Amino acid sequence: MAAKDYYDVLGVGRNATEDEIKDAYRKLVRQYHPDTNKDNPDAEKKMAEINEAYTVLSNKEKRAKYDQFGQVPPEGAGFPGGGYGVNFTDDLGSFADIFDTMFGGGGRSQRPRGQVVYEGADIRTDISITLQEAFSGKTILIDLQRFDKCPECEGTGAAKGTKPETCPDCKGSGQVKRTQQTFLGTFQTVGTCPKCGGSGKVISSPCPKCKGETLIKATHKIEVKIPAGVEDGMRVRLAGQGDSGKNGGRPGDLYVMVHVKSDKIFTREGANIYSQVTISMYEAALGAEITIYTIDGKEKITIKPGTQPGDTMTLRGKGMPYLNSSRRGDHIINFKVTVPKKLSQKEKSLLKQIMGIKEE
């Protein structure tokens, strides 16, 4: 589920209200619940995905974390392990009600339809930062191109001195009715008016700047705050910083994808960082105090006598910060012991003496 978009799973926009999310969830439950899809082997899996998405998007705190970073921390996420974690009778009514709704038997009334509004498109941009910047956090100023409401016509699409007129086909409703004859009887459907595109208005004199499109492309300086502890591949959401909407639609969002560059000294796994420190065989055998690089800067550590190649030392709380937390991971040091390829006569003599002592 981590790679899926919860909004796509429920079929709602990113600015969907709580009621819209709940309505979409109810509709999908009616469609995919295993009790009504006994011949569909994928229904149970689909229902699990739907329920997982609803669990996150119906919870304000989890939804906020998902919107900002594209994932929800596992601690207390509360995804149900089995079944669907929902009382279908209490939340949706009986299945008799569901079938009544599906086949027009006096079920719940549909929400009245109005003019079509178009939400602005979301925008994605990518930035690269160093591991040190990911450690401390950073504010970055980016140049962003997006579609804004045309300043010439103030988003109406009509030339100065004129204004959009009521569509003659739909009479300003933005929708037209169609009647269809089927073996079940006569059905009346409502669709978007093809003449005005659902706006309810037509433009006889288009704005020369936007050509009647109501939007123009503009460049903006946008400040993006990258939080300390951000990981490679995470995203930062800036609500309302995407393309402008049409016909009163909400603007889209800006998603900044963060890429953390590889570091020459450290590697990273979650909040822990790793480094390799090379010591001489003398330091390994006798122990020593040496200076190493940490993510905070230089620091002295003490090597224990008898340190072997591949031994590790853990510096607690010296790793990367956890996202939105004062806690930090650890810094794990892996020791590499070097053996000199060339020895002086004195060094050879001393080593032979040591070997002789060991043999005794």
KEKE-3310 file (N, C-alpha, C; in steps of 0.2 Angstrom, whole numbers, plus 5000, padded with zeros to 4 digits):
npx = (5004:5010:5016:5005:4993:4983:4972:4969:4965:4953:4947:4945:4949:4964:4960:4948:4934:4930:4917:4916:4926:4921:4908:4913:4920:4909:4903:4912:4913:4900:4902:4912:4912:4915:4904:4894:4901:4904:4908:4920:4936:4946:4940:4941:4954:4954:4945:4952:4962:4955:4949:4961:4966:4955:4956:4968:4965:4953:4957:4962:4975:4984:4981:4986:5000:5002:4999:5009:5022:5020:5019:5014:5020:5024:5021:5008:4999:4988:4982:4971:4973:4966:4950:4939:4937:4926:4909:4897:4883:4880:4887:4884:4871:4859:4862:4851:4847:4857:4856:4844:4847:4856:4847:4837:4827:4821:4832:4846:4845:4853:4867:4863:4867:4878:4886:4900:4916:4933:4947:4963:4978:4990:5007:5023:5040:5058:5071:5088:5098:5111:5118:5121:5113:5101:5102:5102:5091:5084:5080:5074:5074:5064:5062:5046:5036:5019:5001:4992:4977:4972:4977:4973:4959:4954:4952:4940:4940:4935:4936:4941:4928:4918:4908:4907:4893:4877:4875:4867:4862:4862:4856:4864:4866:4876:4875:4867:4852:4849:4839:4836:4832:4830:4831:4827:4819:4814:4827:4834:4848:4861:4873:4889:4888:4891:4893:4897:4906:4903:4904:4893:4893:4897:4909:4909:4918:4934:4947:4961:4974:4974:4967:4954:4956:4956:4967:4985:5002:5014:5029:5035:5043:5046:5046:5053:5053:5063:5062:5072:5080:5074:5071:5079:5069:5057:5043:5038:5024:5016:5002:4990:4999:4999:4993:4981:4963:4948:4932:4929:4936:4947:4964:4978:4991:5008:5021:5036:5049:5061:5078:5092:5109:5123:5135:5152:5158:5149:5136:5118:5105:5089:5087:5099:5117:5132:5149:5166:5181:5198:5212:5228:5238:5244:5237:5225:5229:5235:5226:5219:5217:5208:5203:5188:5177:5160:5142:5140:5152:5170:5176:5182:5186:5188:5198:5197:5209:5215:5206:5197:5198:5184:5176:5164:5159:5146:5140:5129:5114:5120:5116:5106:5092:5076:5061:5052:5054:5063:5072:5086:5095:5108:5126:5136:5151:5163:5177:5192:5207:5224:5238:5255:5264:5278:5291:5302:5319:5320:5307:5304:5312:5307:5294:5297:5303:5291:5284:5292:5290:5277:5277:5284)
npy = (4994:5006:5012:5016:5029:5036:5044:5042:5029:5030:5038:5052:5070:5079:5089:5085:5086:5080:5074:5071:5062:5052:5049:5044:5033:5025:5023:5015:5004:4998:4994:4985:4976:4960:4952:4955:4952:4939:4931:4937:4936:4945:4955:4955:4959:4971:4978:4978:4987:4999:5001:5003:5015:5024:5023:5031:5043:5048:5052:5066:5069:5058:5060:5073:5070:5061:5069:5078:5071:5060:5048:5038:5037:5022:5020:5017:5018:5011:5002:4990:4973:4962:4957:4971:4981:4989:4993:4988:4989:4999:5010:5011:5007:4994:4980:4978:4992:4996:4990:4995:5008:5007:5002:5011:5010:5019:5023:5033:5050:5058:5070:5087:5093:5105:5119:5115:5114:5117:5110:5116:5110:5099:5102:5095:5096:5094:5093:5094:5090:5090:5078:5084:5095:5089:5084:5096:5103:5114:5130:5133:5143:5143:5144:5144:5139:5141:5140:5155:5165:5175:5191:5202:5200:5196:5183:5179:5177:5185:5199:5216:5227:5218:5204:5186:5177:5170:5153:5147:5134:5126:5135:5141:5132:5123:5110:5097:5088:5071:5058:5041:5026:5010:4992:4991:5001:5019:5030:5045:5055:5066:5077:5085:5101:5102:5114:5125:5118:5116:5127:5135:5147:5157:5164:5178:5188:5185:5187:5195:5193:5180:5173:5169:5158:5160:5158:5161:5158:5160:5165:5161:5165:5154:5149:5135:5125:5113:5100:5095:5079:5074:5061:5053:5054:5058:5069:5086:5095:5109:5117:5123:5130:5126:5125:5137:5135:5133:5142:5144:5134:5125:5129:5119:5109:5110:5099:5095:5085:5077:5074:5066:5068:5057:5054:5057:5052:5047:5034:5031:5024:5025:5033:5031:5033:5028:5025:5022:5019:5020:5012:5009:4994:4994:5004:4996:4985:4990:5000:5017:5035:5043:5055:5058:5060:5066:5068:5079:5086:5086:5073:5066:5049:5034:5020:5003:4992:4978:4978:4972:4969:4975:4976:4985:5001:5010:5026:5033:5042:5050:5051:5054:5066:5061:5063:5078:5077:5077:5067:5057:5046:5033:5033:5022:5015:5007:4998:4997:4989:4992:4985:4987:4988:4989:4988:4995:4990:4991:4990:4977:4969:4972:4966:4953:4950:4951:4941:4930:4931:4928:4915:4909)
npz = (5000:5002:4991:4984:4980:4991:4989:4976:4977:4984:4975:4976:4976:4982:4990:4995:5006:5023:5023:5009:5007:5016:5009:4997:5001:5006:4995:4988:4996:4995:4982:4982:4993:4999:5002:4992:4981:4978:4968:4964:4965:4969:4976:4990:4993:4986:4994:5006:5003:5001:5013:5020:5015:5018:5032:5035:5028:5034:5046:5054:5059:5054:5041:5038:5040:5030:5019:5019:5019:5011:5017:5031:5048:5055:5069:5079:5068:5066:5056:5051:5055:5051:5042:5040:5049:5051:5055:5046:5046:5055:5049:5036:5034:5031:5019:5012:5011:5003:4991:4987:4985:4974:4964:4963:4973:4983:4990:4998:4994:4980:4980:4975:4959:4951:4943:4934:4942:4941:4949:4952:4945:4952:4956:4953:4959:4959:4971:4976:4991:5003:5014:5026:5026:5026:5039:5047:5042:5031:5022:5006:4992:4978:4960:4952:4940:4936:4933:4934:4939:4926:4926:4918:4914:4926:4928:4921:4908:4898:4887:4892:4897:4893:4898:4903:4896:4899:4896:4882:4880:4892:4900:4910:4920:4918:4915:4906:4903:4898:4891:4891:4884:4891:4894:4907:4908:4907:4908:4915:4913:4919:4912:4908:4901:4884:4877:4885:4893:4906:4914:4913:4907:4892:4881:4871:4867:4869:4881:4876:4882:4889:4880:4882:4891:4904:4913:4915:4912:4925:4934:4950:4965:4977:4994:5002:5015:5022:5032:5047:5047:5036:5023:5009:4995:5001:5002:5002:5005:4999:5002:4991:4982:4969:4952:4948:4950:4940:4937:4951:4957:4968:4971:4965:4973:4978:4976:4983:4979:4988:4986:4993:4993:4990:5003:5006:5018:5026:5027:5026:5035:5038:5053:5058:5056:5047:5047:5042:5050:5049:5057:5064:5066:5078:5085:5086:5093:5105:5110:5109:5108:5097:5084:5076:5062:5065:5062:5068:5068:5072:5084:5098:5101:5111:5108:5111:5118:5109:5098:5084:5066:5058:5070:5079:5085:5094:5094:5104:5100:5091:5078:5064:5065:5070:5061:5064:5078:5093:5096:5091:5080:5079:5078:5070:5070:5060:5061:5052:5051:5047:5040:5040:5025:5023:5034:5046:5050:5064:5068:5063:5071:5084:5083:5081:5093:5101:5095:5100:5113:5114:5110:5121)
capx = (5000:5015:5017:4998:4990:4977:4967:4967:4961:4946:4944:4944:4954:4968:4957:4942:4932:4928:4911:4917:4930:4916:4904:4917:4921:4903:4901:4916:4911:4894:4904:4918:4912:4915:4897:4891:4906:4906:4912:4926:4942:4950:4936:4943:4960:4952:4941:4957:4965:4950:4949:4967:4966:4950:4959:4972:4962:4948:4960:4965:4983:4987:4980:4991:5007:5003:4999:5016:5028:5019:5018:5012:5024:5021:5019:5001:4995:4982:4979:4968:4976:4961:4944:4939:4937:4920:4903:4894:4876:4879:4889:4881:4864:4859:4863:4844:4847:4862:4853:4838:4851:4859:4842:4832:4821:4820:4838:4848:4845:4859:4868:4861:4872:4878:4890:4907:4922:4939:4952:4970:4983:4996:5014:5029:5047:5063:5077:5093:5101:5117:5116:5122:5107:5096:5103:5100:5085:5086:5075:5076:5070:5064:5058:5041:5031:5012:4996:4988:4972:4974:4976:4970:4952:4953:4950:4934:4941:4932:4939:4939:4922:4913:4908:4904:4886:4874:4875:4860:4860:4861:4853:4868:4867:4882:4873:4861:4849:4848:4834:4838:4827:4834:4826:4824:4814:4817:4832:4836:4855:4863:4880:4892:4885:4897:4894:4901:4911:4901:4904:4887:4894:4900:4913:4909:4924:4939:4952:4967:4980:4974:4964:4948:4957:4956:4973:4991:5008:5018:5035:5035:5048:5043:5051:5052:5056:5065:5063:5078:5078:5070:5075:5079:5062:5051:5040:5035:5018:5014:4995:4987:5004:4999:4990:4974:4957:4943:4925:4929:4939:4952:4971:4982:4996:5015:5024:5043:5052:5068:5083:5098:5115:5127:5140:5159:5160:5143:5130:5113:5099:5084:5090:5106:5122:5138:5156:5172:5187:5204:5217:5234:5237:5247:5231:5221:5232:5236:5221:5221:5212:5208:5198:5185:5171:5153:5138:5140:5159:5175:5175:5187:5184:5194:5198:5199:5214:5212:5201:5198:5195:5176:5173:5160:5157:5140:5139:5121:5111:5124:5114:5101:5086:5069:5057:5047:5056:5070:5076:5091:5097:5115:5132:5139:5158:5166:5184:5197:5214:5229:5244:5260:5267:5285:5293:5309:5323:5319:5300:5304:5315:5302:5289:5300:5303:5284:5282:5296:5287:5271:5279:5286)
capy = (5000:5012:5015:5018:5035:5034:5048:5038:5023:5032:5042:5059:5075:5080:5094:5083:5087:5074:5071:5069:5056:5047:5047:5040:5027:5021:5020:5009:4998:4995:4991:4980:4972:4953:4949:4957:4951:4932:4928:4941:4934:4951:4959:4956:4963:4978:4981:4980:4993:5004:5002:5006:5022:5027:5024:5037:5050:5050:5054:5072:5069:5054:5063:5078:5068:5058:5074:5082:5067:5054:5041:5039:5033:5015:5020:5019:5020:5008:4999:4984:4967:4957:4960:4978:4986:4993:4990:4990:4990:5005:5015:5011:5004:4986:4978:4980:4999:4997:4988:5000:5014:5005:5001:5016:5008:5023:5024:5039:5055:5060:5077:5091:5094:5112:5120:5111:5118:5113:5111:5117:5104:5098:5102:5092:5099:5090:5097:5089:5093:5086:5074:5088:5099:5084:5084:5102:5106:5120:5134:5134:5147:5140:5147:5139:5141:5138:5144:5159:5168:5180:5198:5206:5199:5193:5176:5178:5175:5189:5205:5221:5230:5213:5198:5180:5177:5164:5148:5146:5127:5124:5141:5143:5127:5119:5103:5096:5081:5066:5053:5035:5020:5003:4986:4992:5007:5025:5033:5052:5056:5073:5077:5092:5104:5102:5120:5129:5115:5115:5133:5139:5154:5157:5170:5180:5192:5182:5191:5195:5190:5173:5170:5166:5152:5162:5157:5162:5155:5165:5162:5164:5163:5150:5147:5128:5123:5106:5099:5091:5072:5072:5056:5053:5051:5061:5074:5091:5097:5116:5117:5129:5133:5123:5129:5140:5132:5137:5142:5144:5128:5126:5128:5113:5109:5110:5094:5095:5079:5079:5069:5067:5066:5052:5058:5054:5049:5043:5031:5032:5019:5028:5039:5029:5034:5023:5027:5017:5022:5016:5012:5005:4988:4996:5006:4991:4981:4994:5005:5023:5040:5046:5060:5055:5065:5064:5072:5086:5089:5082:5071:5061:5043:5029:5013:4998:4987:4972:4979:4968:4972:4973:4978:4991:5006:5014:5032:5034:5048:5054:5050:5059:5067:5058:5068:5081:5075:5079:5061:5056:5039:5032:5033:5016:5016:5001:4999:4994:4989:4992:4981:4990:4983:4990:4989:4996:4985:4991:4987:4970:4967:4972:4962:4946:4949:4950:4934:4926:4932:4924:4908:4907)
capz = (5000:5003:4984:4981:4982:4995:4986:4970:4979:4986:4969:4978:4975:4988:4994:4997:5013:5027:5020:5002:5008:5018:5004:4992:5005:5006:4988:4986:5000:4991:4976:4982:4998:4997:5003:4986:4976:4980:4962:4962:4970:4970:4980:4997:4992:4985:5000:5011:5001:5002:5020:5023:5013:5022:5039:5035:5026:5039:5053:5053:5060:5049:5034:5038:5039:5023:5014:5019:5018:5007:5021:5038:5052:5057:5076:5080:5062:5067:5050:5054:5053:5048:5041:5037:5054:5050:5056:5040:5047:5058:5045:5029:5034:5029:5012:5008:5009:4998:4984:4986:4983:4968:4959:4964:4977:4988:4995:5000:4989:4978:4981:4969:4954:4950:4938:4935:4944:4940:4953:4949:4944:4957:4953:4957:4958:4963:4974:4979:4996:5005:5020:5031:5025:5029:5046:5050:5039:5026:5019:5000:4987:4971:4955:4951:4935:4937:4930:4939:4936:4922:4929:4913:4914:4933:4928:4918:4901:4894:4886:4896:4895:4892:4903:4900:4895:4901:4891:4880:4880:4899:4904:4916:4925:4917:4914:4902:4904:4893:4892:4888:4885:4892:4896:4914:4908:4905:4913:4914:4915:4919:4910:4908:4895:4879:4874:4890:4897:4913:4917:4913:4904:4886:4880:4864:4866:4873:4883:4872:4886:4891:4875:4885:4895:4911:4916:4911:4915:4928:4938:4957:4970:4983:5000:5004:5022:5022:5040:5049:5047:5030:5020:5002:4992:5004:4998:5006:5002:5000:5000:4987:4978:4962:4947:4950:4948:4936:4939:4958:4959:4972:4968:4967:4978:4976:4980:4982:4980:4991:4985:4997:4989:4994:5007:5006:5024:5030:5024:5031:5035:5043:5057:5059:5050:5047:5044:5042:5053:5048:5063:5063:5070:5084:5089:5087:5098:5112:5111:5107:5108:5090:5082:5070:5060:5066:5058:5072:5068:5075:5090:5101:5104:5114:5105:5116:5116:5106:5093:5078:5060:5058:5076:5078:5091:5093:5097:5105:5099:5087:5071:5061:5069:5068:5058:5069:5084:5096:5096:5086:5079:5082:5073:5070:5067:5058:5061:5048:5053:5042:5042:5036:5020:5024:5041:5047:5054:5071:5069:5062:5077:5090:5081:5082:5100:5103:5093:5104:5120:5114:5110:5127)
cpx = (5004:5016:5011:4997:4983:4971:4964:4963:4954:4943:4942:4950:4958:4965:4950:4940:4931:4922:4912:4921:4925:4911:4907:4918:4915:4901:4905:4915:4905:4897:4908:4917:4911:4908:4893:4895:4908:4910:4918:4931:4946:4946:4938:4949:4959:4949:4947:4961:4961:4950:4955:4968:4961:4953:4964:4969:4956:4950:4964:4973:4986:4987:4985:4998:5008:5003:5006:5022:5026:5018:5016:5017:5021:5018:5012:4997:4989:4978:4977:4972:4972:4954:4944:4938:4931:4914:4898:4887:4876:4881:4886:4874:4864:4860:4856:4844:4852:4859:4847:4842:4853:4853:4836:4826:4821:4826:4839:4847:4852:4860:4866:4867:4872:4883:4897:4912:4928:4945:4959:4974:4988:5002:5019:5036:5052:5069:5082:5097:5107:5114:5117:5116:5101:5096:5100:5094:5088:5079:5078:5071:5070:5060:5053:5037:5024:5007:4992:4982:4974:4972:4973:4962:4950:4950:4943:4934:4938:4936:4936:4932:4916:4913:4905:4896:4883:4873:4868:4857:4858:4857:4857:4869:4873:4881:4867:4858:4848:4843:4836:4833:4831:4829:4824:4819:4817:4821:4834:4843:4857:4871:4882:4889:4891:4898:4898:4906:4909:4901:4898:4887:4898:4903:4912:4915:4930:4944:4958:4973:4980:4970:4957:4949:4957:4962:4979:4997:5012:5024:5034:5041:5045:5048:5048:5056:5057:5066:5069:5076:5075:5075:5074:5072:5056:5049:5037:5029:5017:5007:4993:4993:5004:4996:4983:4969:4953:4936:4925:4932:4945:4959:4974:4987:5003:5018:5032:5046:5059:5072:5090:5104:5119:5133:5147:5161:5155:5139:5124:5108:5094:5087:5097:5111:5128:5144:5161:5178:5193:5209:5222:5234:5240:5241:5226:5223:5232:5230:5223:5215:5213:5203:5195:5180:5164:5149:5138:5147:5164:5174:5180:5184:5190:5193:5200:5205:5212:5207:5202:5195:5188:5173:5169:5160:5151:5140:5131:5119:5115:5122:5110:5095:5080:5065:5052:5048:5063:5075:5081:5093:5104:5120:5135:5146:5160:5173:5188:5204:5219:5235:5250:5263:5275:5286:5301:5313:5321:5312:5300:5307:5311:5297:5291:5301:5296:5282:5286:5293:5281:5272:5281:5280)
cpy = (5006:5015:5017:5025:5034:5038:5045:5032:5024:5036:5049:5064:5076:5085:5092:5084:5080:5070:5068:5062:5050:5044:5042:5033:5022:5018:5014:5003:4994:4991:4985:4975:4965:4950:4950:4955:4944:4929:4932:4939:4940:4956:4960:4960:4970:4982:4982:4986:4999:5006:5005:5013:5026:5028:5030:5043:5052:5052:5060:5072:5064:5057:5069:5076:5065:5064:5078:5078:5061:5048:5043:5034:5027:5016:5022:5021:5017:5005:4992:4978:4962:4960:4967:4983:4991:4990:4993:4992:4997:5011:5016:5009:4997:4986:4979:4987:5000:4995:4992:5006:5013:5005:5006:5015:5013:5024:5031:5044:5057:5068:5081:5093:5102:5113:5116:5116:5113:5115:5112:5111:5104:5099:5099:5095:5095:5095:5092:5093:5088:5083:5079:5093:5095:5084:5090:5105:5112:5123:5135:5138:5144:5144:5142:5143:5137:5143:5148:5162:5174:5187:5203:5206:5196:5186:5174:5175:5179:5196:5211:5225:5225:5208:5192:5180:5170:5159:5147:5139:5125:5129:5142:5138:5123:5112:5102:5089:5077:5061:5047:5030:5014:4998:4987:4998:5013:5028:5040:5053:5063:5073:5084:5095:5105:5109:5125:5125:5114:5121:5137:5146:5153:5164:5172:5184:5190:5188:5190:5192:5183:5169:5166:5160:5153:5162:5159:5159:5160:5161:5166:5161:5160:5148:5140:5127:5116:5105:5094:5084:5070:5066:5056:5050:5054:5067:5079:5094:5105:5117:5124:5132:5130:5127:5131:5136:5136:5137:5141:5138:5130:5126:5122:5114:5108:5104:5094:5089:5080:5073:5071:5064:5061:5056:5054:5050:5045:5040:5031:5026:5022:5034:5037:5031:5029:5026:5022:5021:5017:5017:5008:4999:4989:4999:5001:4987:4984:4998:5012:5028:5043:5051:5058:5061:5062:5069:5079:5089:5084:5080:5066:5055:5038:5022:5008:4994:4981:4972:4976:4971:4970:4975:4984:4995:5010:5020:5034:5041:5053:5054:5055:5060:5063:5064:5071:5078:5077:5073:5060:5048:5039:5033:5027:5016:5008:5002:4994:4995:4988:4989:4984:4985:4984:4991:4991:4990:4985:4988:4980:4967:4966:4967:4955:4945:4948:4943:4929:4926:4927:4917:4905:4906)
cpz = (5000:4996:4981:4984:4985:4992:4980:4972:4981:4980:4971:4976:4982:4992:4996:5005:5016:5024:5013:5003:5011:5013:4999:4995:5005:5000:4986:4990:4997:4985:4976:4988:4996:4998:4996:4980:4977:4974:4960:4967:4972:4975:4987:4997:4991:4991:5006:5009:5002:5009:5023:5021:5017:5030:5040:5033:5030:5045:5051:5054:5055:5042:5033:5037:5032:5018:5013:5017:5013:5010:5028:5042:5055:5065:5076:5074:5062:5061:5053:5051:5049:5047:5039:5043:5054:5052:5050:5041:5050:5053:5039:5029:5031:5022:5008:5006:5003:4991:4982:4982:4975:4963:4960:4968:4983:4993:4996:4993:4987:4979:4974:4965:4952:4944:4940:4937:4943:4945:4949:4949:4950:4953:4957:4954:4962:4965:4977:4985:4999:5012:5026:5031:5028:5036:5050:5048:5035:5023:5012:4996:4980:4966:4952:4945:4936:4933:4935:4935:4932:4925:4925:4914:4921:4933:4925:4911:4896:4893:4890:4893:4893:4898:4900:4901:4897:4895:4889:4880:4887:4903:4911:4921:4924:4915:4910:4903:4898:4895:4888:4889:4886:4894:4903:4914:4906:4910:4911:4917:4915:4917:4909:4901:4890:4877:4878:4894:4904:4917:4918:4910:4897:4885:4873:4862:4871:4875:4879:4875:4887:4885:4877:4890:4902:4915:4912:4915:4918:4932:4945:4960:4976:4988:5002:5010:5022:5029:5041:5049:5041:5026:5013:4999:4995:5000:5003:5002:5004:4997:4996:4983:4971:4958:4950:4947:4943:4939:4947:4961:4963:4969:4969:4972:4975:4980:4978:4984:4982:4989:4989:4994:4994:4997:5006:5012:5027:5025:5029:5030:5040:5046:5059:5054:5052:5044:5046:5045:5052:5054:5061:5067:5077:5089:5091:5093:5105:5114:5110:5108:5101:5089:5076:5068:5062:5062:5061:5071:5071:5082:5092:5103:5106:5111:5110:5114:5114:5101:5087:5072:5060:5064:5075:5085:5089:5097:5098:5104:5095:5079:5069:5065:5066:5066:5063:5076:5087:5097:5090:5085:5081:5076:5075:5067:5066:5058:5056:5050:5048:5044:5037:5031:5020:5031:5041:5050:5061:5073:5068:5069:5083:5089:5083:5089:5103:5101:5098:5111:5120:5114:5117:5132)
residu = (MET:ALA:ALA:LYS:ASP:TYR:TYR:ASP:VAL:LEU:GLY:VAL:GLY:ARG:ASN:ALA:THR:GLU:ASP:GLU:ILE:LYS:ASP:ALA:TYR:ARG:LYS:LEU:VAL:ARG:GLN:TYR:HIS:PRO:ASP:THR:ASN:LYS:ASP:ASN:PRO:ASP:ALA:GLU:LYS:LYS:MET:ALA:GLU:ILE:ASN:GLU:ALA:TYR:THR:VAL:LEU:SER:ASN:LYS:GLU:LYS:ARG:ALA:LYS:TYR:ASP:GLN:PHE:GLY:GLN:VAL:PRO:PRO:GLU:GLY:ALA:GLY:PHE:PRO:GLY:GLY:GLY:TYR:GLY:VAL:ASN:PHE:THR:ASP:ASP:LEU:GLY:SER:PHE:ALA:ASP:ILE:PHE:ASP:THR:MET:PHE:GLY:GLY:GLY:GLY:ARG:SER:GLN:ARG:PRO:ARG:GLY:GLN:VAL:VAL:TYR:GLU:GLY:ALA:ASP:ILE:ARG:THR:ASP:ILE:SER:ILE:THR:LEU:GLN:GLU:ALA:PHE:SER:GLY:LYS:THR:ILE:LEU:ILE:ASP:LEU:GLN:ARG:PHE:ASP:LYS:CYS:PRO:GLU:CYS:GLU:GLY:THR:GLY:ALA:ALA:LYS:GLY:THR:LYS:PRO:GLU:THR:CYS:PRO:ASP:CYS:LYS:GLY:SER:GLY:GLN:VAL:LYS:ARG:THR:GLN:GLN:THR:PHE:LEU:GLY:THR:PHE:GLN:THR:VAL:GLY:THR:CYS:PRO:LYS:CYS:GLY:GLY:SER:GLY:LYS:VAL:ILE:SER:SER:PRO:CYS:PRO:LYS:CYS:LYS:GLY:GLU:THR:LEU:ILE:LYS:ALA:THR:HIS:LYS:ILE:GLU:VAL:LYS:ILE:PRO:ALA:GLY:VAL:GLU:ASP:GLY:MET:ARG:VAL:ARG:LEU:ALA:GLY:GLN:GLY:ASP:SER:GLY:LYS:ASN:GLY:GLY:ARG:PRO:GLY:ASP:LEU:TYR:VAL:MET:VAL:HIS:VAL:LYS:SER:ASP:LYS:ILE:PHE:THR:ARG:GLU:GLY:ALA:ASN:ILE:TYR:SER:GLN:VAL:THR:ILE:SER:MET:TYR:GLU:ALA:ALA:LEU:GLY:ALA:GLU:ILE:THR:ILE:TYR:THR:ILE:ASP:GLY:LYS:GLU:LYS:ILE:THR:ILE:LYS:PRO:GLY:THR:GLN:PRO:GLY:ASP:THR:MET:THR:LEU:ARG:GLY:LYS:GLY:MET:PRO:TYR:LEU:ASN:SER:SER:ARG:ARG:GLY:ASP:HIS:ILE:ILE:ASN:PHE:LYS:VAL:THR:VAL:PRO:LYS:LYS:LEU:SER:GLN:LYS:GLU:LYS:SER:LEU:LEU:LYS:GLN:ILE:MET:GLY:ILE:LYS:GLU:GLU)
# end
